[in-house]
Amino acid sequence: MPQLRIRITGSDDDLRAVADLLQSVEGIEHVEEVDDLMPHMDDEDSSSAGLSDDMGPGTHELEVEAPNNYTANRVREAVEELAFRLGLVVEFVEDES
């Protein structure tokens, strides 16, 4: 069963739009937002130290289980089309295993 990880750069509303789209794809039963496990360490000597980091759009990661490769490809195409229409940045994260 193919598992897709999709990283979205956008607002919470953008995330909901992508998640709603994914839920509407026939065969998709599992769509879950997963936490970012990468620690974001600020360098105290940086010129941006202490500045707010919530000024731009956030990043979100969704985990999607597809029943087969055909459906996984349909998910990719649908998300890419929605991202184009909404002006989002999406990235399909590949496992390095």
Secondary structure as GFF3:
##gff-version 3
##sequence-region A 1 97
A	DSSP	beta_strand	3	10	.	.	.	ID=ss1
A	DSSP	alpha_helix	12	24	.	.	.	ID=ss2
A	DSSP	beta_strand	30	34	.	.	.	ID=ss3
A	DSSP	beta_strand	58	65	.	.	.	ID=ss4
A	DSSP	alpha_helix	69	86	.	.	.	ID=ss5
A	DSSP	beta_strand	89	93	.	.	.	ID=ss6
###
